[in-house]
Amino acid sequence: MDLKIWKPLTLRLFEADFVVARQNWAQTVPADDSSLRRPTYEGVRLRTGLVFNFGGAPPIPVAAACSIDHSEVMIGEPLHVSVSASNFSPKHKLTYTWASSGGKIEGNETGASIDTNGANPGDYTATATVTDPKEKKNNTASCSSKFTLKP
């Protein structure tokens, strides 16, 4: 039974093990003393103390997934893109950055609208970048969705 004090230190209140040991002295003990030829020892081992926890599991990589409401639209029709972030700390506020290779994109948090007025026909990409500013490592994930503008 362990009591976690803080991440690298645990107090072991107790650890109990049942121990069985069997020996074979048949070649050295005479045949008339059968209790000493193959003895069995049984007992209990009790321990307590401090446990130092080094290392640990590697952090789970953060991820982002993008989705777009229509993959093909006519020029002038609006598009809506959304992002779903995963494996970020739920206690931290995330920042979202949006970019598009075609049309004007305006994002707010997990969603963005793309204004396709004035854009040329072709294939384009909308990209979202999710960042956790409170983390130093493993704090950025990005994703993209492709869309096609038709004349």
VOKE-607734 format. One record per residue (C-alpha): x, y negated, z. Coordinates in steps of 0.2 Angstrom, whole numbers, padded with zeros to 4 digits, always signed. Last residue first. Example, Ala and Ser with C-alpha at 12.3 -4.5 7.8 and 13.67 -1.06 7.14 Angstrom:
2
+0068+0005+0036+0062+0022+0039
END
This chain:
151
-0082-0147-0307-0078-0133-0295-0068-0135-0279-0061-0119-0272-0057-0115-0254-0044-0106-0244-0043-0105-0225-0028-0108-0214-0021-0103-0197-0010-0110-0184-0003-0105-0167+0007-0115-0155+0012-0113-0136+0023-0097-0135+0036-0107-0125+0035-0123-0116+0017-0123-0110+0008-0138-0105+0005-0145-0122-0005-0130-0128-0006-0132-0147-0018-0126-0160-0014-0130-0178-0028-0129-0191-0025-0128-0210-0037-0131-0225-0031-0124-0241-0035-0129-0259-0039-0121-0276-0044-0132-0290-0055-0146-0296-0049-0164-0292-0055-0173-0276-0065-0189-0277-0079-0183-0265-0073-0167-0256-0076-0172-0238-0070-0159-0227-0077-0157-0210-0068-0150-0195-0072-0139-0180-0063-0133-0164-0058-0150-0157-0064-0164-0168-0057-0163-0186-0059-0175-0201-0053-0168-0217-0052-0179-0234-0052-0168-0249-0038-0156-0255-0022-0150-0247-0031-0151-0230-0024-0154-0212-0031-0152-0195-0023-0153-0178-0031-0146-0162-0025-0149-0144-0028-0137-0130-0033-0141-0112-0025-0128-0100-0034-0117-0088-0040-0104-0100-0021-0100-0104-0020-0096-0123-0022-0078-0129-0035-0083-0142-0040-0098-0153-0055-0099-0164-0055-0112-0178-0069-0119-0188-0070-0126-0206-0085-0135-0213-0087-0140-0231-0096-0155-0239-0102-0155-0257-0095-0169-0268-0085-0157-0280-0095-0141-0281-0091-0128-0268-0082-0111-0267-0076-0103-0251-0091-0108-0241-0093-0109-0222-0074-0109-0218-0066-0098-0205-0050-0100-0196-0041-0088-0183-0028-0093-0171-0016-0083-0161-0005-0084-0145+0008-0070-0142+0006-0060-0127+0020-0063-0115+0033-0049-0112+0029-0038-0097+0039-0040-0082+0057-0043-0077+0062-0041-0058+0049-0037-0044+0058-0036-0028+0050-0024-0015+0051-0028+0003+0050-0014+0017+0040+0001+0022+0043+0020+0020+0036+0036+0027+0041+0054+0021+0031+0068+0026+0036+0086+0028+0037+0104+0021+0051+0116+0020+0050+0133+0012+0063+0146+0016+0067+0160+0004+0080+0172+0011+0079+0165+0029+0062+0173+0033+0067+0189+0025+0081+0193+0037+0083+0212+0033+0089+0208+0015+0105+0199+0021+0107+0181+0017+0119+0176+0003+0111+0181-0013+0093+0178-0007+0096+0161-0002+0082+0153-0013+0076+0136-0006+0059+0128-0008+0056+0110-0004+0039+0101-0001+0037+0083+0002+0021+0073+0006+0024+0055+0002+0018+0040+0012+0021+0022+0007+0018+0008+0019+0016-0011+0021+0026-0014+0006+0028-0033+0005+0029-0039-0013+0041-0052-0020+0044-0059-0038+0026-0065-0041+0022-0071-0024+0017-0062-0007+0009-0047-0015+0004-0034-0002+0008-0016-0006+0000+0000+0000
END
